[in-house]
């Protein structure tokens, strides 16, 4: 992972792993390769906003704006749309 992600991205992962006592990659299920980043069908971008809100101390108004974008982005990318649980 160190040879795929930027220094800034690695720092975010290290901080989140330490702060929340988890392994972000294992717990969220996304994968990094030299070809790109792959998100599982049940990846919830809106849930990531909860981590971001705590990480960056954003206001409620900022959260609402970002949530609307995150929800739109989930639909655009076809993630967290319920199909995985239906076997599609």
CORWO-V503288 format. One record per run of one state. SS is the DSSP state (H for helix, E for strand, C for the rest). FROM is the first residue (numbers start at 1). LEN is the number of residues. If there is no record, write none. Layout:
SS | FROM | LEN
SS | FROM | LEN
This chain:
C | 1 | 6
H | 7 | 14
C | 21 | 3
H | 24 | 5
C | 29 | 2
E | 31 | 2
C | 33 | 4
E | 37 | 2
C | 39 | 6
H | 45 | 12
C | 57 | 3
H | 60 | 18
C | 78 | 6
H | 84 | 3
C | 87 | 2
